[in-house]
Amino acid sequence: MQTREQILEALTHILVDEFEVEADDITLEASLYEELDLDSIDAVDLVIKLQQMTGKKIKPEEFKAVRSVGDVVTAIEGLVKG
């Protein structure tokens, strides 16, 4: 089972490596769209990377409400527990 910290760490690696986000900008409160400057295409790419990371299928509607890094961590946490 992955902890929130492990999920955040993995998500941070993805954001830094794939989306060129500064690691220092990634906090649980950081907005994906405003603060981290992701767009809708980035969001789709992020979902694909998260599916690869978790081995779980992520339904787009599950990520519609995701706005912050913390929301992503919570959504992944729900997936890996489910």
N, C-alpha and C positions, 0 to 999 in steps of 0.2 A: 504494500500500500504506500502510495506517495503522500508525503505531508505537504501542507501548503507551501512550506519553505522550499521543498524540492521542486514542486510545480512552478513556483515563482522563479527559481534558479533556471530551470529548463526553458521557461518562457522567455526569460531575460536573454539566454543564449540565442534563441531563435530571433528575437527582436534585434539584437546586436548584429548577428551574423547575416541574417537574411534581409533586414530592413534598414540597416545602418543607423539604428537608434543609439544614442549615447547611453551607456549603461547607467550613468548617474541620473538620467532623466526617468528611469524606470522605477516607479514606486507603485504601491497598491492603489494609490489615489489618482495616479496619472491617467488622464483621458487619452484613449487611443487615438482619437481623431484630432482634438485640438492640440494637446501637449506633445504627443509623439508623432503627429503629422501623418498618420496612416490614412489611406483613402479606401474606398469600397473594394477596389481590386486587391489592395494589400490585405484587407480583411478576409477575402476569399482565400488568398494565399496562406494567410495565418491559419485559417481553419484546416486547410490541407496539411500543413506542417503539424498541427496539433493532432490530427487524425493519425498521422504517421507516428507521432510520439506516443500516443496512448493506445494505438491499435484498435480504437473504437470509431464507429461511424458517428459523425456529428451532423445533426440535422440543422440546416440553415436557420430555421425558426428558433432553435435553442440559443443561437448567437445574436438574434435580432436585438435583444435588450442589453447586450454587452456594450458598455461604454468606457469602462476603466480597466486597467490591468487587474485590479482586484476582482472585477466581474469575470474576467477570463479565468483566473485562478479558481474561483468558486464554481464556474461551469465545468472546468476540467475535473475538479474534485468530485463533483456530482457524477460525472461520467465514469471515473475510475472506481467509484464506490458501487455504481449501479450495475 
